[in-house]
Amino acid sequence: MPKLRVLSGREVIKILSKFGFEVVSQKGSHVKLRRVLPDGTKQTLTVPLHEELDKGTLKAIFKQASRYIPEEELKQYFYR
């Protein structure tokens, strides 16, 4: 089984921006990302801006992002 990478909140935001997500707001250390599909559907994710995200937090973000982005496309960024 591949190992989860060690990523910061900024790195995760950079990864998700490659898939069309943009920062729409920030409250404290949490950044809200959103992308709007051509049919008007809004897809939203929240990422904490921590220097190093806990493994559980990173897995949760990966799982949520997998609802919108094919898992195979995301894996290369989140796993070794």
VMD Tcl script that draws the C-alpha trace (Angstrom):
set ca {
  {0.00 0.00 0.00}
  {1.42 3.44 -0.91}
  {2.44 5.79 1.88}
  {0.74 9.11 2.46}
  {3.01 12.10 1.80}
  {3.70 14.80 4.39}
  {2.01 17.94 3.04}
  {1.29 21.43 4.31}
  {-2.02 23.22 3.85}
  {-0.45 25.49 1.22}
  {0.79 22.47 -0.76}
  {-2.68 20.91 -0.72}
  {-4.22 24.19 -1.93}
  {-1.66 24.29 -4.75}
  {-2.53 20.69 -5.73}
  {-6.28 21.38 -5.72}
  {-5.81 24.56 -7.75}
  {-4.45 22.36 -10.58}
  {-7.95 20.85 -10.73}
  {-9.68 24.22 -10.98}
  {-10.31 25.02 -7.30}
  {-9.88 28.65 -6.21}
  {-9.66 30.23 -2.77}
  {-12.98 31.96 -2.00}
  {-12.62 32.75 1.70}
  {-10.58 32.21 4.83}
  {-11.69 32.12 8.44}
  {-8.82 31.80 10.87}
  {-6.52 29.07 9.63}
  {-9.11 27.40 7.39}
  {-9.32 28.19 3.69}
  {-12.43 27.49 1.65}
  {-11.80 26.39 -1.94}
  {-14.47 26.25 -4.62}
  {-14.83 25.44 -8.28}
  {-17.90 26.02 -10.39}
  {-18.64 23.55 -13.18}
  {-20.00 24.65 -16.56}
  {-23.52 23.56 -15.54}
  {-23.35 25.85 -12.48}
  {-22.67 23.14 -9.89}
  {-20.48 24.38 -7.02}
  {-17.93 22.08 -5.43}
  {-16.42 23.21 -2.11}
  {-13.53 21.91 0.02}
  {-11.99 23.29 3.22}
  {-8.26 23.03 3.95}
  {-6.50 24.06 7.18}
  {-3.43 26.24 6.60}
  {-1.08 24.27 8.86}
  {2.64 23.75 8.28}
  {2.13 19.97 8.37}
  {-1.28 18.34 8.11}
  {-2.01 15.33 10.33}
  {-2.35 12.05 8.44}
  {-6.02 11.77 9.39}
  {-6.74 15.29 8.16}
  {-4.90 14.64 4.91}
  {-6.83 11.38 4.36}
  {-10.11 13.21 5.01}
  {-9.24 15.94 2.49}
  {-8.24 13.27 -0.05}
  {-11.52 11.42 0.52}
  {-13.60 14.60 0.13}
  {-11.68 15.70 -2.98}
  {-12.23 12.20 -4.44}
  {-15.96 13.00 -4.61}
  {-15.13 15.60 -7.28}
  {-11.84 14.46 -8.80}
  {-11.08 10.88 -9.93}
  {-9.06 9.13 -7.22}
  {-6.43 7.92 -9.69}
  {-5.65 11.52 -10.71}
  {-5.30 12.64 -7.07}
  {-3.22 9.72 -5.78}
  {0.02 10.85 -7.40}
  {-0.08 14.06 -5.36}
  {-1.13 12.60 -1.99}
  {0.68 9.23 -1.98}
  {4.25 8.07 -2.72}
}
mol new
graphics top color blue
foreach p $ca { graphics top sphere $p radius 0.5 }
foreach p [lrange $ca 0 end-1] q [lrange $ca 1 end] { graphics top cylinder $p $q radius 0.2 }
display resetview
